[in-house]
Amino acid sequence: MTADLRGFLELLEQRRKSDLLRVEHEVSPRFETCAIVARLEEKRRSPLVYFEKVAGTRYPLVTNVCGSQGRVALALDCGLREAVERYDAAVDHLVAPNIVEDAPVHENVDTGEAVDLSRFPALVYHEHDADAPYVTCAIVCAADPDTGVTNLSFHRLMVIDRNHTGIFIEKGKHLDGIFQKYVAAKRDMPIGVFIGAHPSWMLGALYSGSADVAEYDVIGGLLGEPLELVRGKTQDVLVPARAEIVLEGVVKHDVTTPEGPFGEFTGYGTGATTTPVFEVTAICERNDAIFQDVVSGHMEHLVLPMLAIESRAKRDAMAASENVVGVALPAPFTLVVAMDKADDDEPQRVMDALLNADIYRKHVIVVDATVDPSDLRQVLGAMALSTQANVDVHLFEDTLGTPLDPSCTNAEGRVTKMGIDATRRIVGAREVTKNTVPQDVWDRVDVNALLGRK
């Protein structure tokens, strides 16, 4: 089965049909698609939703593609518990892409006056958002002008007119580093933006690590084969040959626009800001193209980046200490690290490494290896029973975070980060024993028999 969005939809139809919800009646691109996804989440449902008719457009709309960990695992052809290891393996075994001459995404190419973004079902999500349509499942491809390495990353696009959008580029991330090189040279930055992607493409684009690693190679590692790329028609960019839609153009080095407010993945809106302008020079698309969306601030927006964040965090933590045994991401900007520490200073060394390495890390809690970092009941219990705030809570003041954090009070994203050592002390701790029963008694208790189960 082809590893593109259409292939994944076909796989889902065959293997997990209950995970696919088709909405046949016409829906409005203003608020209604978001309301439907939110209503489903109220019922503890997070299916992939295929809207067959969106008012004002000929394109079907698919959203919540990665809205459950089960679908992510299906896309990676592994079990739920193996997903992070599968991602780690892809990063360790990169597969370079193949460049092809002909591509389905070039079945239809519009340039010049034919470029018109209003054809797409760009959406308005929340009542306090800017009164402008957004494209959210937009994966930007840009090559570093010095190294030639192509970076992939997600960026929200606010549609301004037929061939311009605002593009939100966060300070401190790889695309910002590339863009600043173009600004310094007083040149516009050529980019490709692809919409309509296999989950593996999306997961690979979220790779968080060295700028020397091309995300296309990570995608190849996830697929176990090279991703096919094709050169742009109007810009010197490489884009997936089997994407549904590609926007080509340049990010203007000297033009900005008011952008936002916008409801982000935290569930809260960010205020109005100023962003660079993306000028679209070509729209390329497959026959019968499918438009893909991520409903901002809902389940897919949270599930999608988890594998990449946990994989990167685990690598950073293990680089600081070989005694790290597990990492979990229980909430935005929050990491829990389990370790079998060798000394009482080791947890702080791990905190230092993690909190200084990524703007999205705000709180780090370190627990003993006996605690499951994904079980918040165990984590909070460790904090309650092992932490003394005056010695075990460490503050990192005036540190670069993200303005997407709703508690951040400044436009630059400067925050105070916190590390919590919730491990039992080795030196100077009074003797305590954990409540247990003898192993032989534990082994002979048959709970199923007590409950009358066979």
N, C-alpha and C positions, 0 to 999 in steps of 0.2 A: 504494500500500500504506500502511495507517494507521501513523503514527509512534508506536506504543506497543509494549509488550513483546510482545504477541501478533503484531503486524505484523512485528517483527524476527525472531521465531521462524519465521514463514512465509517471510520473505526468506531466512533461513539455509537452510531446507529446500530452497528453489528454487535458490539460488546456490552454497552451500558445504555440501552435505549431510554431507560427511565431517567437518565441524567441529561436528557435533551428535551427541552420544552419549546415547541413551535407555537408562536402566536400568529394566528392567521388574520385577525382583524387589523385594520389600520390603526397605528398609534402616532401620537404627536411626538416630534423630537424635543419639545419643550416640557421637561419635567416627567412625562409619562413613563418613559423607559426606566428612569431612575426609580419612580414610584413602584413600578412592577417588581423590580429586583428587590427593593426594600421590603415590600409586602411579602415576597417569598421568604426573605430572611427572617421575618417575624414568625413564620411557620417552620423555621429551622430547615429551610430548603434553599439550596444554592445551585440549581441546574444551569447548564449552558442554555441561554435563551436566544432563539432564532426568530427575530421579528421579520415576517415576510413582507410587510407593507409599512413604510414610514411616510407620513404625509410630506408632500413636497419633493419627493425624490423617487427615482426608479430603483434604487439599490436596496436589497435586503440588508438587515443589520444583525450582526451576531455579537453577543456580549457574554461576560462571565465564563469565558473559555477556560480560564485557570481558576475558577471560583471554588474549587474543592481540591483538597490534597489527593483525593482518589483519582481525579482526572489528570492531575500532574503526574502521578505515578503511572497511569495508563499511557500517557504520552511518552514517558521514559522507559516503558516496558519493564517496570520493576514493582516491587511491593512498597507499601507506604513507608515501612521502616528502613528500606534501602535507598530512599530517594536522595538523602544528603550524601551518602557514600557514592551513589551513582554520579552526583554532581562533582564530588571530589575527584573521582576517577576521570571524568571528562577534562578537568583542569590539568590533571597529571598526564593525560594522553591526548594532547591537542591534535586536531586533524585540519590541515590547511584546506581552503576552498578550491574549487575548480572554476575557472572563468570560461563561460560559453558564449557563443555568438548569437544564437537565437534563443528567445525566452518567451514564455506565455505572457509575462507582464508587458511585453512590447506588442501585444496583439492590437492594441489601440493606443496611439500616441497623439496628444494634443499639445501644441505650442502656440506662442504668440497670443492673439486675441481669443483663440479657442480655449485658453486656460480659464476655467471658471470654477472656483471652489464651492459655489452655492449649489452645485449639482449634488453634493454629498450630504448625507444625514448627520451633519455635525450637530451636537446636542447642547441643550441647556439643562443643567442638573438640579440645582438648588435655588430656592427663592432669593437667597442673598448673594448669589453669584452675579458676576457682570452680565448685563443683558446682551450677551453675544454668544454665538455658537462656538463650541470647542471640539477639537479633535484630541482625544486622550490616548488612544492606542497607537501613538505615532513613534516609531523607532527611527532615530536619527543616525545616519551614517556620515562620518566626517573623518578625513585623513589628516594626521598630524603633518604639517608642512615640513618639519625637520626630519622626522623618522619614517614617514610614509605609512605608519601603522594606522589602520582604520579602527576608529572607536564607534561602538554602538551604545545608545542610551535612549531612554524614554523621556520625552518632553511634551508638555501640554502646548497646544497651538490654539490661540484665540483668533478666529477668522475675522479679518478687518474688512476685506473687499474681495473681489474676484480672484486676485493673485497675490494677496498679502495676508500674513498672519503675524501676531506677536508670538515669540517663542521664549518660554521661561527656561533660562539656563542658570542653574544654581552655582553660586560661588564655591570654589574649592573642588568641584568635580572635574572629571577628565575633559568633557566637552568645553567647559569654561577655560581650561588651560590651553586647548587648541585655539579657541576663539580669540583669546587675548594675544596670541601670536599674530593672528591676522589683523587685529586692531592695531598692534604696534607697527605692522608693516603697511597700514592704511589700505588693506585689501579686504574685499568681501570674501566670506568663507563659503565655498561650495559644499552643498550637502545633498544627500538623498534622504527621503523619508518614506519608509515602507509601512503599509497598513494591510493587515490580513496575513497573519503569520501562524505557523505551527507552534504549539507551546514550547518546543525545544528552542526555537528561534528566540522566543520571548525570554526564556530562562537564561539563554546564553547572553543576550543583550544586557542582562542585569548583572553579569559578572563584575565583581568588585575586587580589584587587585592591581597588579602592576600595569601602568600605562603601556608597557612594552608588549603586553599580551593582547592580541587581536581577538575581539569577541567572536568573529566569524570562525576562528580556530576552536573556540570553546563550543560553539554550536556543532561543529564537525565532531568534536569529542562526544557530545551528547547523542548525536545521531549515529555515531560509529561509522560515518562515511563523510566525504567532502560535501559541503553545501555548494550548490551551483549558484554562481554570481554572474551578472551581466553588467556591462558598462552603461552608464547613463547616456541618454540621447543628447542632452544639452549641457551636462556638467560632467567633469571628470570624477565620477563617483562609481563605486561598485555596490550593487543592490541585489537582493535575492531574485533569481530568475523566475521563481514561482510565487512571488508575493502577489496579492490580489491587486494592490494599487501602489504606485510609487509617485511621490511628488519630488521633482527636482528643482533646485534653485540655489539661491545664495542668502546667507545671513548678512545683512548690511552692516558694515563695520562702523558706520557713522549715523545710523538712523535708529531711533527708539520710538516706542509707543506706550501710552498708558495701558495697563493690563490688570485683570482681576477686578474685584475680589473673586476667589475661587475656592470651593470646598475641597480640601485635600484628603489624603489617605488617613489622617488622624481622626477624621470625623468632624473637623472644625475648618472654618474658612480662613484663608489667608487674606490680608488686606490688599487694597489696590497697590500696584507696584509699577515699575517701568521696565520694559524688556526690549531686547533687540527685535528687529523686524526681519521676517523671512519672506523673500520675494520669490514666487514660484515661476519657473520658466518652462516647465513641462508637467503634464499629467499623463502617466502611463498606466494602463490597466488591462487586466485579462478580460476576455469576453465574459459577460454575465458576472462581473466582479461583485464580491461580497465585501461590505464595509464592516470593519471590526472596531469595537469600542470597549473601553474599560470604564465601568460606572464608578466615578470617583468617590472615594470614601467608603466603599462597601467591600464585600468579602473578597472579590478578586484582587482588589487593590492591596489587600493585606496578605493573602495567600501567595500571590505571584512572586514577591521578592524574597520570601522566607528562605528558600533553598540557597540562593546566592549569598544572603546575609549570614546565614548559619555557617555555610562552608567557609567564607572569608574569615568570620570571627573565630572559628575553630583553628584555622591556620595561624592567625595572628596570636591566639592564646597559646598554641603549642610551640610557636617560635619563642615565646617568653618563658614557657615552662613545659618540659616533656612530661610533666605529671598531670596535665589536663586530660580528663577522660570523657568529657561531654560538654556540649553547649546547647542552649535553647533560647529561643526568642519568644517570650510570652506576651509581649506588648510592644507598641512602637517605642523606639529609642531605648529599649531595655534588653539586656543580655543576662543570662544566668550561666555561670561556668562552674562545672563540677571538677574537683581535682583531688588527687591524693598527695597533699603537700608534704614536702620534705623539711620545711622550716616555717616559722610563723611569719616571715617577711615575704614569702612567696606569693600569697594572694595579692599583696599590693603591687608586686612587680607585674602581675598579669593585668591588674586594673590599669596601671600606667600605660602598658602597651596597647590595650584595647581602646581606652578613652582618648588617646592621643592620635589614633590611626584613622579615625573615620568620623565625619561630622554627624552621622546619624546615630552614634553611640552616645547616650547621655547618662544612663544608669547601668552599672555593672554590679552584679551580686555574685560573690564567690562562695560556694558551698563545698562540703566534703564529698568525696567520691561515693559515699553511702547514700547520698541524697540524689533523687532523680530531678535533674534541672528542669524538666518539662512539667513536673507536678508542683503546682503553686502551693498546695497544702503543705508539702514537705519543705519547700523553699521558705515559706513564711514561718514554719515551725523552726527551721534552722536559724533564721534571723531572731526569733523570739528567745531561743534557748542558748545561742552562742555569741550574740552580738552585744557589745557594750558601746553605745553611741560615741562616748568621748574618746575611745581609742580605736574603734573598728570602722567608723564612718569617715571617709576621706573625701574632701571637696576639692574640685579642680576649677578654680574661678577664672572668669573672663577667657573662656575657651571657645574656639570656633565650633559652632553648632549649625543649626539650620533655621532660617526664618519660617519654615513650615511648622515648626514647633509652636503651638498656640500659646504656650506660656512665655515665649521669647518676647521681650519688650523693646527690642531694637531691630532696625531694618537690616543690620549687618549679620544677625544670627549669632551674636556673642551670648554664651550661656554659662551657667555654673553646672558642671557635671559632678556626678557622685559615684563613689565606689563603696560597697558594703562588704566587709569581711564577715561572713556568717559561718566560718569554719571553727571547729573546736581548737583551742590553743594546745600546742604541744608542750611548751615550756611554762611552768608556773601554774598550770591549771589544777584545781582540786580534783581528786579522783571521783569520777562519776561512772556509772554503769547503765547501759541501755536496757530497758525492760524486755526480757525475752523469756520464753519457756524452754525447757530442755528439748533438744532436737528429737529424741525418741518419742516424746509425748506429742510434739508437733506433727511428726510423720504419721502417727497412728490415728489422728483425728480425721474422720471422713465426713466432710461438710455435706457432700451430696446425700449421704445416708441420713444425716440429721434432718435434711430438708425433704426427704422422701423422694429424691431424684435418682434415676438410674444412671 
